[in-house]
Amino acid sequence: MSLWTSLEPASATVDPGSSTTVRLRLRNTGDVVDEYRFEPVGDIAPWTTVEPQTLRLYPGTTGSVDLTFAPPRTPDATAGPNAYAVRITPTEHPEATTVPEGNLTITPFTEVRAELVPPTVKGRFRGRPKLAVDNLGNTKVTASVSGSDNGDQLSYDIHPSNVQIEPGRAAFVKATLKPRQIIWFGSKEERPYTFAVKRSGVTPLDVEGTYVQRSFLPGWLATCLGVFLALAITFLTLWLAYKPQVTSAATELQETSVSTLPPSPSAPASTPPPPAPSAPPATSAPPQVTETESDGGSGGGGGSGGGSEEKKKPAPTAATAVRQLAAADPGGRHICYRAFVRGKGWTAPECDGDTAGTVGQSRPLTALNIAVSGVNGTASAAFVHNLDSTNGQGHYVEPWAAALDGFDNYVGDSKKDAPAMLGFTINVDEGGKGVCQAVHQKDRGWQNLACDKPNEGERYIFGGTLDNGVWLEAVKFTV
């Protein structure tokens, strides 16, 4: 070989978007004048320049060229050590090609960009935006995604909530937004929200979006219903005020003849009650209580007020909400529920995994109102605080309560001095179908989701605790 080479330095470091220079020294050890051509080779050759590109040397003389590396600030500039080489070809002896090699370390950098697709979603019960997270850096990124809004008006189901993204790639995160309160009538409302892309040691990247919540029924229909209700009340008032008193001899004769007939043996007495579920464990008595009026509550008990001209419109119950879902989705399974919160009364109905009750206010639940569709009815019982407890546990107080699909089922008590609920048992289809529950307990927070197994074991699921001092604050159900 008639050529000696040396890289100074043999290893170098460069930041993406900037440049660094390495000097290549060479000596003609042959006995003839020769000209050398230089050509970068390897993965980083596109970012390498040689100055000058040719060098003429006399025998025994030394010369040098500069290698300049300028990797771009893009994911293509892979972080870490990268080998490089320069092919040196002598003009006089092209077969004596020399390829000196070196090492260039490219420093890592991170750059993350996130975008909502679409930025605005609309819906009555849910919205489904997607979050695109792009890794524009040259090293792998690990991030978590969470959602928030002012006033805690929305709940967020994010999948996946944690992502790992290779350089130059993007990850798509699917999200489902659900309003915590349904707008039954009126105009639509805009609910701004924010997704936060969080990485360790870095300020979260916030992406803002808007969920436009539409009312369940359009505004014009609410106006028509109001006008119709006003006309109906007016007509009823006039009818009661001016109803003529008419008696009929034929009617009296018919009533007399009917009263002499024997009763029909095939006439049904009343609609049969819904089927009762299997009994709770032998260690606890099966309970059931009924809903009554309470302080600040809007109970669903029977009876009527003193006046017949003005009656307060009853609040929607769990059956009201589940029938509306069943009408929109006849083949689906649904469960709706509301909770009686001490000092606040009945909450609005929630459905299919949303939260009923309060969190962090230390307000116990004393009753639940549950209704189902598509699962052949439900049954449940309340486990409540026991003032006379000697073992530190509450107790069941009355038999189970059951209701068919589309009808209200009540457990617990909504009286002012009603005991706090510590837990409950529940099943659907007498244990023939599955039901899942999660509870938020005083000083313990949310407990893990638990489900019964259809047609197996106890044929019901218990939620809560036997501890006489730990009450329920909120619940969630799915079927």
SULFEN-V957149 format. One record per backbone hydrogen bond with DSSP energy under -0.5 kcal/mol. CO is the residue of the C=O (numbers start at 1). NH is the residue of the N-H. Records with the same first field share a line. If there is no record, write none. Layout:
CO=NH / NH
//
This chain:
2=29 / 30
4=27
6=25
8=23
10=103
12=105
14=107
15=18
20=69
22=67
23=8 / 25
24=65
25=6
26=63
27=4 / 29
28=60
34=57
35=91
36=55
37=89
39=87
41=85
42=45
44=47
45=48
47=70
49=68
51=66
53=38
55=36
57=34
58=61
61=28
63=26
65=24
66=51 / 68
67=22 / 69
68=49
69=20
71=17
72=74
74=77
76=78
80=106
82=104
84=102
85=41
86=88 / 100
87=39 / 89
88=90 / 98
89=37
91=94
93=90 / 96
95=97
98=88
100=86
102=84
103=12
104=82 / 106
105=14 / 107
106=80
109=138
111=136 / 137
113=134
115=132
117=130
119=210
121=212
123=214
127=177
129=175
130=117 / 132
131=133 / 173
132=115 / 134
133=171
134=113 / 136
135=168
138=79
141=165
143=163
144=198
146=196
148=194
149=152
153=180
155=178
156=158
157=176
159=174
161=145
163=143
165=141
166=169
169=135
171=133 / 173
172=174
173=131
174=159
176=157
177=127
178=155
182=184
183=216
184=217
189=213
190=192
191=211
193=209
194=148
195=197 / 207
196=146 / 198
197=205
198=144
199=202
202=199
204=206
205=197
207=195
209=193
210=121 / 212
211=191 / 213
212=123 / 214
213=189
218=222
219=223
220=224
221=225
222=226
223=227
224=228
225=229
226=230
227=231
228=232
229=233
230=234
231=235
232=236
233=237
234=238
235=239
236=240
237=241
238=242
239=243
244=246
248=252
249=253
250=254
251=255
252=256
253=257
254=258
255=259
256=260
257=260
258=261
264=267
281=284
290=414
294=297
317=321
318=322
319=323
320=324
321=325
322=326
323=327
324=328
325=329
329=332
334=373
335=352
336=371
337=350
338=369
339=341 / 347
340=366 / 367
341=344 / 345
345=341
350=337
351=354
356=475
362=364
364=342
365=421
366=413
367=340
368=411
369=338
370=409
371=336
372=406
373=334
377=429
378=403
379=427
380=401
381=425
382=384 / 397
383=422 / 423
384=395
385=387
386=389
392=468
395=384
401=380
403=378
404=407
409=370
411=368
415=418
420=385
421=472
422=465
423=383
424=463
425=381
426=461
427=379
428=431 / 433
429=432
431=455
433=428
435=452
436=478
437=450
438=476
439=441 / 447
440=473 / 474
441=444 / 445
445=441
450=437
452=454
453=456
456=459
461=426
463=424
466=394
467=470
469=471
471=442
472=365
473=358
474=440
475=356
476=438
477=353
478=436
//
